[in-house]
Amino acid sequence: MNKPVILVIDQGTSSTKAFLFDKNLNPLWNSKIRHAVVRKQSGWAECDAEKIWSVVLSLMNTASDICHSQSLTITAMGTAFQRSTFLFWNKVSKRAVTQAMSWQDNRAKEVTEEIVDKSDWIHQTTGTPLSPHFGGPKFLFSIRQNRELKKKVLNGEVYFGTLSTFITNRLTGQAVMDESIASRSLLFNLNDLTWDQDLLKLFEVPINCLPDIVHTCGDFGTVSIGTISVPLLCVIGDQQASLLGQNRWEAGETAINFGTSGSLLVNSGMSPVKISNLVSSILFSTDSEQLYLLEGTINSVSVLFKWLEVFLGISHEEMNWGERCHRETDGILIPGMNGISAPYWTGEFDTAFFDFPENCHPNEYVRAGMESIGFLTHDIYNIIQQKTAIKVHDITASGGASKPELLQFISDLLGTSIWSSAGKDMTALGVARLVAEQVWDGIYRQGEIKRVKKFVPTMTENKRQQKIQRWENALRQLNIIT
């Protein structure tokens, strides 16, 4: 008799991964295919949705072959996606009619500047700060710049939505957007969990251009994989899934996830907590249950070190930024290639350097890049501590960029202990948990998190304050803070 498994597709910024999990949520197989983010001009970042669709198909077919060779049967599947990547596609052919504008894309900056006076209302309605990274501004910019696209929109020929919705539509025929990812559209009312009519009017979005909103868990339709049909039972944002992969089900439980970008993620319980400059969204939802997430996003993590490879003339194979970070520095680097999201929400700017000595060692720049991630994590954490009643506790870090040197620096700045996770693919595990709950008997929300190392603060308070002061002085010089 074949062994039942769950198929998970984890579609991220720079690659798409596939996994097969057994009933004990052990990963039996995984594979990854990379894809490119193209920057045609300053502020633009986009990817080819059709190529990503082909990659998803290829990974599913490979998973099917693996199942045949190892006597496995796919019982159900789930997906996680990068969240703020939007595109237009044809309703009939289901083919993309534009490139997918990445979450890193800043082309709609002028749109947001026109309506900055509505920032507070938008945040209170959506839980999300006004930013060109999100859906509404991208929609309005696109139809202003492309008359043919606007005609298609007005004729009801196209959908506008996230990469998750585009792929789901291709997989199952259903045009739906789950609630965790809808939060990134600036069109979604977090109070009543519907498309908001006033926001649709503000960004000139016809309701028939949008997919239906659904829970993160439920019946998304069936997917053909080889000769079988498999139910798709979960579509969720990748960072939300990573928090659940860490088994963070209770209010206040916290995780850090560092990949291409990063996030400080706090389970805020059964009600949304809206704090200026942070994102409040659905963590996950079903017909009978929903939890909320409070999040601070960091745009440049792994992507920062790729930028430094070019800037410093260091090959990717020689970067090894974790090792290079052992060299201390008083210099401050503020990454501007994708702008800063939480808690400052700037547009893209030239990466800035402060207080570096002449002819300093390249590793000082690498160390300062690493420290910039820690400083932003600290600033996000401080806001949560100061402006909410959430008792943040038991912080666990995961993701390929959760290097020991970075986690130690964050522990020093936060003045609290941080654990590193034993597993790097917490996003896939989170999806597997949510699907397993729907198809198998068993409890998938219990058990200890597998952790590797506990980092505790070792920096002196005097040094900590000096470093934070240098960081804040640099932010002031760029007019990011006053």
C-alpha positions in Angstrom: 0.0 0.0 0.0 1.4 3.4 -0.9 2.4 5.8 1.8 0.3 9.1 1.9 2.1 12.4 1.6 1.4 16.1 1.3 2.8 18.2 -1.5 3.9 21.8 -0.6 4.9 24.5 -3.1 6.8 27.4 -1.6 7.1 30.2 -4.1 9.6 32.8 -3.1 11.3 35.9 -4.4 14.3 34.2 -6.0 13.2 30.5 -6.2 10.4 28.1 -6.0 10.7 25.0 -3.8 8.6 21.8 -3.6 8.4 19.3 -0.7 6.8 16.0 0.2 5.8 15.5 3.8 4.7 12.3 5.5 2.0 12.0 8.3 4.7 12.9 10.9 5.5 16.0 8.9 8.9 14.6 8.1 10.2 16.0 4.7 10.8 13.0 2.4 11.9 15.0 -0.6 12.5 18.5 -1.7 13.7 20.4 -4.8 14.3 24.0 -5.8 14.4 26.0 -9.1 15.7 29.5 -9.2 14.3 32.4 -11.2 15.3 36.0 -11.9 14.1 39.3 -10.6 14.7 41.9 -13.4 15.4 45.6 -12.8 14.8 47.5 -16.0 15.2 50.8 -14.4 15.7 52.4 -11.0 12.8 51.5 -8.6 11.5 48.7 -10.8 11.7 45.0 -9.9 9.7 42.4 -11.8 9.6 38.8 -12.7 8.1 36.6 -15.4 4.9 35.0 -14.1 4.7 32.6 -17.0 8.2 31.3 -16.2 7.2 30.9 -12.6 4.1 29.0 -13.7 6.3 26.7 -15.8 8.6 26.1 -12.7 5.6 25.2 -10.6 4.4 22.7 -13.2 7.9 21.2 -13.5 8.3 20.8 -9.7 4.8 19.1 -9.4 5.7 16.7 -12.2 9.0 15.8 -10.6 7.2 15.3 -7.3 4.8 13.0 -9.1 7.7 11.0 -10.5 9.2 10.7 -7.1 6.0 9.4 -5.7 5.7 6.7 -8.4 9.3 5.6 -7.8 9.0 5.5 -3.9 5.4 4.1 -3.6 4.0 7.4 -2.3 0.6 8.9 -3.0 -0.1 12.7 -2.8 -3.2 13.1 -0.6 -3.5 16.9 -0.8 -1.4 19.9 -1.4 -0.8 23.4 -0.1 1.1 26.5 -1.3 2.9 29.5 0.2 3.8 32.6 -1.8 5.7 35.8 -1.7 3.0 38.3 -0.9 3.1 41.7 -2.5 4.0 40.7 -6.1 1.1 41.8 -8.4 0.2 41.3 -12.0 -2.7 41.4 -14.6 -3.8 38.3 -16.4 -6.5 37.3 -18.9 -9.6 35.9 -17.4 -10.2 33.4 -20.3 -6.7 32.2 -21.3 -5.4 32.7 -17.7 -2.1 33.9 -19.3 -0.3 36.9 -17.8 -0.7 40.1 -19.8 2.0 42.0 -17.7 5.1 41.2 -15.9 4.7 40.6 -12.2 5.6 43.6 -10.2 7.7 42.3 -7.3 7.2 43.3 -3.6 10.5 45.1 -4.1 9.1 47.3 -6.8 8.8 51.0 -6.1 7.5 52.4 -9.4 4.2 53.6 -7.9 5.9 56.0 -5.5 4.3 59.1 -7.1 0.8 57.5 -6.6 1.4 57.2 -2.9 2.8 60.8 -2.6 -0.5 62.1 -4.1 -2.6 60.6 -1.3 -0.2 60.9 1.6 -2.9 62.8 3.5 -5.0 59.6 3.5 -2.2 57.5 5.1 -3.8 57.2 8.6 -7.2 56.2 7.2 -5.7 53.6 4.9 -3.7 52.1 7.8 -6.7 52.0 10.1 -8.8 50.4 7.3 -6.3 47.9 6.0 -3.8 47.4 8.8 -1.1 48.2 6.2 0.9 51.4 5.8 0.6 53.3 2.5 3.5 52.2 0.3 4.2 51.7 -3.4 5.2 48.1 -2.6 1.5 47.1 -2.2 -1.3 46.4 -4.7 -3.5 49.5 -4.9 -0.8 51.9 -6.0 0.7 49.4 -8.4 -2.8 49.0 -10.0 -3.3 52.7 -10.5 0.2 53.3 -11.8 -0.2 50.5 -14.3 -3.5 51.7 -15.8 -2.3 55.2 -16.0 0.8 54.2 -17.9 -0.8 51.6 -20.3 -3.9 52.6 -22.2 -4.4 49.1 -23.7 -4.3 47.6 -20.2 -6.8 50.2 -18.9 -9.1 49.3 -21.8 -8.9 45.6 -20.9 -9.6 46.5 -17.2 -12.7 48.5 -18.1 -13.9 45.8 -20.5 -13.7 43.2 -17.7 -11.1 41.1 -19.6 -8.4 40.8 -16.9 -7.9 40.0 -13.3 -5.5 42.0 -11.1 -4.0 40.1 -8.2 -1.0 38.5 -6.5 1.2 35.9 -7.9 -0.5 33.5 -5.6 -3.9 34.2 -7.2 -2.5 33.9 -10.7 -1.0 30.5 -10.0 -4.0 29.2 -8.1 -6.2 30.3 -11.0 -4.0 28.3 -13.4 -3.9 25.3 -11.1 -7.6 25.0 -10.2 -9.6 27.4 -12.4 -10.7 29.4 -9.3 -9.8 33.1 -9.1 -9.4 33.6 -5.4 -7.1 35.5 -3.0 -6.6 34.2 0.5 -7.0 36.6 3.4 -3.4 36.6 4.5 -2.2 37.8 1.2 -5.2 40.1 0.5 -3.8 42.2 3.4 -1.0 43.3 1.1 -3.3 44.9 -1.5 -4.3 48.1 0.3 -7.8 47.3 -1.0 -8.7 44.8 1.8 -10.7 46.0 4.8 -9.1 44.2 7.8 -12.1 45.0 10.0 -14.8 43.2 7.9 -12.5 41.1 5.7 -13.9 42.3 2.4 -12.8 44.4 -0.5 -13.3 48.0 0.7 -15.5 50.1 -1.6 -13.8 53.4 -0.7 -10.4 52.0 -1.3 -11.4 50.6 -4.6 -12.7 54.0 -5.6 -9.4 55.7 -4.4 -7.2 53.4 -6.5 -9.8 53.2 -9.4 -10.1 49.4 -9.2 -13.3 47.9 -10.6 -14.6 45.1 -8.4 -14.9 42.7 -11.3 -11.1 43.0 -11.8 -10.5 41.4 -8.4 -10.6 37.7 -7.4 -12.9 36.6 -4.6 -11.5 36.7 -1.0 -11.4 33.3 0.8 -9.9 31.8 4.0 -6.3 30.6 3.9 -7.5 27.0 4.6 -10.3 25.3 2.7 -11.3 24.0 -0.7 -9.4 25.8 -3.4 -10.3 23.2 -6.0 -8.5 20.3 -7.5 -5.1 20.2 -9.2 -4.1 17.7 -11.9 -0.7 16.2 -11.1 0.3 13.5 -13.6 -2.6 11.0 -13.7 -4.2 12.0 -10.4 -6.3 14.9 -9.1 -5.3 16.4 -5.7 -7.2 18.9 -3.5 -5.5 22.2 -2.9 -6.4 22.9 0.7 -4.2 25.9 1.7 -2.9 29.1 0.1 -1.0 31.4 2.5 1.6 34.1 2.6 5.1 32.8 3.1 6.0 34.7 6.2 2.7 33.7 7.9 3.5 30.1 7.1 7.0 30.4 8.5 5.5 31.5 11.9 3.2 28.5 12.0 6.1 26.3 10.9 7.7 27.4 14.2 4.6 26.3 16.0 3.7 29.8 17.1 0.0 29.4 17.8 -0.4 31.5 20.9 -0.6 35.3 21.3 2.8 36.9 21.9 4.8 34.0 20.4 7.3 35.4 18.0 9.6 34.3 15.2 12.1 36.0 13.0 12.5 34.7 9.4 15.4 35.8 7.3 15.7 35.0 3.6 15.8 37.4 0.6 13.9 39.7 2.9 13.1 39.3 6.5 10.3 39.8 9.1 9.8 40.0 12.8 6.5 38.1 13.2 4.3 38.2 16.3 1.1 36.2 16.8 -1.3 38.9 17.9 -4.2 36.5 18.8 -7.8 36.7 17.8 -8.0 40.4 17.1 -5.9 42.7 14.9 -3.4 45.0 16.6 -2.8 48.1 14.4 0.4 50.0 15.1 1.7 52.8 12.8 4.5 51.7 10.5 3.9 48.0 11.1 1.7 45.6 9.2 -1.3 43.9 10.7 -2.9 41.1 8.8 -4.5 37.7 8.9 -2.1 35.0 10.2 -4.4 32.2 9.0 -8.1 31.5 8.8 -10.7 28.8 8.4 -14.5 28.7 8.4 -14.3 28.5 12.2 -11.1 30.1 13.3 -8.8 33.0 12.5 -5.7 34.5 14.1 -3.9 37.7 13.3 -0.3 38.7 12.7 1.7 41.8 13.6 4.7 42.2 11.5 7.7 44.3 10.8 9.3 43.6 7.4 12.9 44.2 6.4 13.4 44.6 2.6 17.1 43.8 2.3 18.6 40.7 3.9 20.2 38.2 1.6 19.6 40.6 -1.3 21.8 43.1 0.6 24.8 40.8 0.5 24.3 40.1 -3.2 24.4 43.9 -3.7 27.6 44.0 -1.6 29.1 41.3 -3.8 28.9 43.7 -6.8 29.8 46.8 -4.8 32.9 45.2 -3.3 33.9 43.0 -6.2 33.6 39.8 -4.2 32.3 36.7 -6.0 29.2 34.9 -4.6 31.4 31.9 -3.7 33.8 34.0 -1.8 31.3 36.2 0.1 30.5 33.9 3.1 29.2 36.9 4.9 28.7 35.1 8.2 32.5 34.6 8.4 33.3 38.1 7.2 31.2 39.6 9.9 33.7 38.7 12.6 35.5 41.9 11.8 34.1 44.7 14.0 33.3 48.2 12.6 32.0 51.6 13.8 30.7 52.3 10.3 27.0 52.4 9.6 25.5 51.2 6.3 21.8 52.1 5.5 20.6 49.9 2.6 18.5 51.8 0.1 18.4 49.5 -3.0 14.8 48.4 -2.1 14.0 51.2 0.3 13.3 50.6 3.9 10.0 49.2 4.9 9.2 48.8 8.6 9.3 51.0 10.6 10.2 53.9 8.3 8.7 53.1 4.8 11.0 55.0 2.6 11.2 54.8 -1.2 14.4 53.5 -2.9 17.5 55.6 -2.4 21.3 55.2 -2.8 22.7 53.0 -0.1 24.5 55.3 2.4 27.7 54.9 4.4 28.7 56.7 7.5 31.9 56.8 9.7 34.0 54.4 7.7 37.7 55.0 7.8 39.6 55.6 4.5 40.7 52.4 2.8 38.9 50.3 5.3 38.8 46.5 4.9 35.9 45.2 2.8 34.7 43.1 5.6 33.8 46.2 7.6 31.2 47.0 4.9 29.9 43.4 5.2 29.7 43.7 8.9 27.9 47.0 8.7 25.5 45.5 6.3 24.7 42.7 8.7 24.3 45.2 11.5 21.8 47.2 9.5 19.5 44.1 9.6 19.9 43.9 13.3 19.3 47.7 13.8 16.0 47.5 11.8 15.0 44.4 13.8 15.7 46.3 17.0 13.6 49.3 15.8 10.6 47.1 15.0 10.9 45.2 18.3 11.0 48.5 20.2 7.8 49.8 18.6 6.0 46.6 19.5 7.3 46.7 23.1 6.4 50.4 23.6 3.1 50.7 21.7 1.3 47.4 22.3 0.2 45.3 25.2 1.6 42.2 23.5 4.1 40.4 25.6 6.7 39.3 23.1 8.4 36.1 24.2 10.3 33.0 23.1 11.8 34.4 19.9 13.0 31.8 17.4 14.8 32.5 14.1 14.7 30.6 10.9 15.6 31.0 7.2 18.7 30.6 5.2 20.1 34.0 6.3 19.7 33.4 10.1 23.5 33.2 10.6 24.9 32.9 14.1 26.7 36.3 13.8 23.4 38.1 12.9 21.4 36.4 15.7 24.0 37.2 18.3 24.0 40.9 17.2 20.2 41.0 17.4 20.2 39.4 20.8 22.7 42.0 22.0 20.6 44.9 20.7 17.2 43.5 22.0 18.7 42.5 25.3 16.9 39.2 25.2 17.7 35.6 24.2 17.0 34.3 20.7 16.9 30.7 19.6 18.0 29.4 16.2 15.7 26.9 14.6 16.9 23.4 13.6 15.0 23.6 10.3 15.5 26.2 7.6 12.3 25.5 5.6 9.8 26.6 8.2 7.5 28.1 5.5 6.9 24.7 3.9 6.5 23.1 7.3 3.8 25.7 8.2 1.8 24.9 5.1 2.2 21.1 5.8 0.8 21.6 9.3 -2.3 23.4 7.9 -3.0 20.9 5.2 -2.4 17.9 7.6 -5.0 19.2 10.0 -7.6 19.0 7.2 -6.8 15.5 5.8 -5.4 13.4 8.7 -6.3 12.6 12.2 -3.8 13.9 14.6 -2.6 16.9 16.5 -0.3 19.1 14.5 0.0 22.1 16.8 1.9 20.5 19.7 5.4 19.4 20.4 8.6 21.2 21.0 10.2 23.3 18.3 13.5 21.8 17.2 16.1 24.4 18.1 19.9 24.5 17.7 21.4 27.2 19.8 20.4 29.9 22.3 21.9 33.3 21.8 22.1 35.5 24.9 23.2 39.1 25.2 26.9 39.6 25.7 27.5 43.2 24.6 28.0 45.8 27.3 25.3 48.4 27.7 27.7 51.2 26.9 28.7 49.7 23.6 25.0 48.9 22.8 23.9 52.5 23.4 26.8 53.8 21.3 25.9 51.6 18.4 22.3 52.5 18.5 23.2 56.2 18.7 25.4 56.0 15.6 22.6 54.2 13.7 20.0 56.9 14.7 22.4 59.7 13.8 22.8 58.2 10.4 19.0 58.0 10.0 18.8 61.6 10.9 21.3 62.6 8.3 19.2 61.0 5.7 16.0 62.6 7.1 14.5 59.2 7.7 13.9 60.2 11.4 13.9 63.6 13.0 
